[in-house]
Amino acid sequence: MSILSQIIIGLVAFIHLYIFWLEMFVWTTVGRKVFKTIPSDMFDKTKVMAANQGLYNGFLAAGLIWSLFITDGIWSKNIALFFLNCVLIAGIYGAFSVSKKIFFIQGIPAILGILSLFL
């Protein structure tokens, strides 16, 4: 896997670790400042749901980080490709169901990562 791929995969993993942290641990505090389109009275009501979503983002980050430590090049690329595609699908779904901004935050970096794996 190229250095460029590793950097992009690391960036995508970092984005998902940040989302994991926001949704799992600081949803009712920092989350209110980040997710400004959600009415403030909804944060306490959705704390458990947000934590569940955050857990999934943590799994995406873990998979991407795992791909960076696999020494077999083909296996590493395949694992990275799987998790980047999962991120891309989540970004597309989020764009249609919540906000187009999600596609730019999750989908575009995932596409760049996928493309970098084939350079």
WOQUI-V535248 format. One record per pair of residues at least 24 apart in sequence whose C-alpha atoms are under 10 Angstrom apart, sorted by sequence separation. I is the first residue (numbers start at 0). J is the second residue. D is the distance in Angstrom with one decimal. If there is no record, write none. Layout:
i->I j->J d->D
i->I j->J d->D
This chain:
i->22 j->46 d->7.8
i->23 j->47 d->8.3
i->25 j->49 d->9.9
i->26 j->50 d->7.9
i->58 j->82 d->9.3
i->59 j->83 d->8.3
i->85 j->109 d->8.8
i->86 j->110 d->9.1
i->22 j->47 d->9.0
i->23 j->48 d->9.3
i->24 j->49 d->9.4
i->25 j->50 d->9.4
i->83 j->108 d->8.8
i->84 j->109 d->7.0
i->87 j->112 d->9.9
i->22 j->48 d->8.7
i->23 j->49 d->6.6
i->24 j->50 d->7.4
i->59 j->85 d->7.6
i->60 j->86 d->9.4
i->83 j->109 d->5.3
i->84 j->110 d->8.1
i->87 j->113 d->9.3
i->22 j->49 d->5.0
i->23 j->50 d->4.1
i->26 j->53 d->9.6
i->59 j->86 d->7.1
i->82 j->109 d->8.9
i->83 j->110 d->7.6
i->21 j->49 d->8.7
i->22 j->50 d->5.1
i->23 j->51 d->7.4
i->83 j->111 d->9.4
i->84 j->112 d->9.4
i->21 j->50 d->8.6
i->22 j->51 d->8.0
i->23 j->52 d->8.0
i->24 j->53 d->8.8
i->80 j->109 d->9.2
i->83 j->112 d->6.9
i->84 j->113 d->7.6
i->19 j->49 d->9.2
i->20 j->50 d->9.0
i->22 j->52 d->6.9
i->23 j->53 d->5.2
i->56 j->86 d->8.7
i->83 j->113 d->6.5
i->18 j->49 d->10.0
i->19 j->50 d->7.9
i->22 j->53 d->4.7
i->23 j->54 d->6.9
i->82 j->113 d->9.7
i->19 j->51 d->9.4
i->21 j->53 d->7.4
i->22 j->54 d->8.1
i->80 j->112 d->8.2
i->81 j->113 d->9.3
i->19 j->52 d->7.8
i->20 j->53 d->7.0
i->23 j->56 d->9.7
i->56 j->89 d->9.7
i->79 j->112 d->8.5
i->80 j->113 d->6.2
i->18 j->52 d->9.0
i->19 j->53 d->4.2
i->20 j->54 d->9.0
i->22 j->56 d->8.9
i->23 j->57 d->9.2
i->79 j->113 d->8.2
i->80 j->114 d->9.6
i->18 j->53 d->6.4
i->19 j->54 d->6.2
i->22 j->57 d->9.9
i->17 j->53 d->9.2
i->18 j->54 d->9.3
i->19 j->55 d->7.7
i->20 j->56 d->9.1
i->80 j->116 d->7.7
i->16 j->53 d->8.7
i->18 j->55 d->9.7
i->19 j->56 d->5.3
i->20 j->57 d->8.3
i->76 j->113 d->9.4
i->79 j->116 d->8.5
i->15 j->53 d->8.5
i->16 j->54 d->9.6
i->18 j->56 d->6.6
i->19 j->57 d->5.2
i->15 j->54 d->9.9
i->17 j->56 d->8.8
i->18 j->57 d->7.9
i->19 j->58 d->8.8
i->77 j->116 d->9.3
i->15 j->55 d->9.1
i->16 j->56 d->6.9
i->17 j->57 d->8.8
i->19 j->59 d->9.5
i->76 j->116 d->6.9
i->15 j->56 d->5.3
i->16 j->57 d->5.8
i->19 j->60 d->8.6
i->76 j->117 d->9.3
i->14 j->56 d->9.0
i->15 j->57 d->6.3
i->16 j->58 d->9.0
i->18 j->60 d->9.7
i->14 j->57 d->9.9
i->15 j->58 d->8.7
i->16 j->59 d->8.5
i->17 j->60 d->9.4
i->12 j->56 d->9.0
i->13 j->57 d->9.8
i->15 j->59 d->6.8
i->16 j->60 d->5.9
i->12 j->57 d->8.7
i->15 j->60 d->5.4
i->16 j->61 d->8.4
i->12 j->58 d->9.7
i->14 j->60 d->8.1
i->15 j->61 d->9.0
i->12 j->59 d->7.2
i->13 j->60 d->7.0
i->11 j->59 d->9.1
i->12 j->60 d->4.3
i->13 j->61 d->9.9
i->15 j->63 d->9.6
i->11 j->60 d->7.5
i->12 j->61 d->7.4
i->10 j->60 d->9.7
i->12 j->62 d->8.4
i->13 j->63 d->9.5
i->9 j->60 d->8.7
i->12 j->63 d->5.8
i->13 j->64 d->9.1
i->8 j->60 d->9.2
i->11 j->63 d->7.8
i->12 j->64 d->6.5
i->10 j->63 d->9.7
i->11 j->64 d->9.5
i->12 j->65 d->10.0
i->9 j->63 d->7.4
i->8 j->63 d->6.4
i->9 j->64 d->6.9
i->8 j->64 d->7.7
i->9 j->66 d->9.8
i->5 j->63 d->9.5
i->8 j->66 d->8.7
i->9 j->67 d->8.1
i->5 j->64 d->9.4
i->8 j->67 d->8.0
i->5 j->66 d->9.0
i->6 j->67 d->9.7
i->5 j->67 d->6.7
i->36 j->98 d->9.9
i->4 j->67 d->9.4
i->0 j->66 d->9.7
i->0 j->67 d->8.5
i->0 j->70 d->9.6
i->12 j->82 d->9.7
i->0 j->71 d->9.4
i->1 j->72 d->9.8
i->8 j->79 d->7.5
i->11 j->82 d->10.0
i->12 j->83 d->9.4
i->15 j->86 d->9.0
i->0 j->72 d->6.2
i->4 j->76 d->9.3
i->8 j->80 d->9.7
i->11 j->83 d->8.2
i->0 j->73 d->8.4
i->5 j->79 d->9.4
i->8 j->82 d->9.6
i->12 j->86 d->9.7
i->0 j->75 d->7.4
i->1 j->76 d->9.8
i->4 j->79 d->9.3
i->8 j->83 d->7.9
i->11 j->86 d->8.5
i->0 j->76 d->6.5
i->0 j->79 d->9.6
i->15 j->104 d->9.9
i->14 j->104 d->8.1
i->15 j->105 d->8.4
i->14 j->105 d->7.8
i->11 j->104 d->9.2
i->11 j->105 d->7.5
i->14 j->108 d->9.4
i->11 j->106 d->9.6
i->11 j->107 d->9.7
i->11 j->108 d->6.3
i->12 j->109 d->9.8
i->10 j->108 d->7.9
i->11 j->109 d->6.7
i->10 j->109 d->9.5
i->8 j->108 d->8.4
i->11 j->111 d->9.7
i->7 j->108 d->7.2
i->8 j->109 d->7.9
i->11 j->112 d->8.0
i->7 j->109 d->8.2
i->10 j->112 d->9.2
i->7 j->110 d->9.9
i->8 j->111 d->9.0
i->9 j->112 d->9.5
i->7 j->111 d->7.2
i->8 j->112 d->6.0
i->7 j->112 d->5.5
i->8 j->113 d->8.9
i->6 j->112 d->8.7
i->7 j->113 d->9.2
i->4 j->111 d->8.6
i->5 j->112 d->8.4
i->8 j->115 d->9.3
i->3 j->111 d->9.9
i->4 j->112 d->6.0
i->7 j->115 d->8.0
i->8 j->116 d->9.7
i->3 j->112 d->8.5
i->4 j->113 d->8.2
i->6 j->115 d->9.9
i->7 j->116 d->9.8
i->4 j->114 d->8.6
i->5 j->115 d->9.0
i->4 j->115 d->5.2
i->5 j->116 d->9.1
i->3 j->115 d->6.8
i->4 j->116 d->5.9
i->2 j->115 d->9.5
i->3 j->116 d->8.7
i->4 j->117 d->9.2
i->1 j->115 d->7.9
i->4 j->118 d->8.9
i->0 j->115 d->8.9
i->1 j->116 d->7.5
i->3 j->118 d->9.4
i->0 j->116 d->6.9
i->1 j->117 d->9.6
i->0 j->117 d->9.4
i->1 j->118 d->8.4
i->0 j->118 d->9.6
